[in-house]
Amino acid sequence: MTGIVILPAGRDDAFEDYKQFIRDGHPIEDIESYLSDKDLELFRTISETAV
């Protein structure tokens, strides 16, 4: 799975977005409805080995 993540950086609270979504992570359950079964399985595998 490859892709690009774009976060707004022009707002005063842009760093808070960064901390929430990039540094602190995001539960898989929040995004699984947007992923194919194949991508979801790959994401789960990669996420489990990274922890």
N, C-alpha and C positions, 0 to 999 in steps of 0.2 A: 504494500500500500504506500503510495506516495502522494504528496499534496503540499499545499501551501496554506499556512495559517496567517490571516490578516487581522490585526487588531488596530482599532483607531488609536492614533498617537497624538492627535491635536487637542484633545480635551484635557482639562486640568486633572481628571481622575484616571488618565490613561495608565499610569503606573499601577494603580489599584487593579485594573483589568489584567495587566501583565502578571501581577502577583497571584491573582485568583486563578487564572486560566493556564498559565504557563508554569510558573514556579511551583505553585501548590497542587497543581493537577486538577483533574476533573473525574468524577466517578464514571465508569464505563456505562452505567445504566442511563446516564444523561444523554449519551450520544448513540446508543446502540440502535435506535430506530432509524438512524440515518445511514447505517452501514449495511453492506451485503453480509450474508452469512459467512462467506469466505473472509472478508475483511475483518469482521467481528472476531472470528476465531484467531486470525493472525494478531489482531490487536490484543486480545486476551493473552495469547502466548507470549508476546513481547513484553507486555505489562507485568506479567507474573515473574518473568526472569529478571526484570529491571529492578524489582523491589528488594 
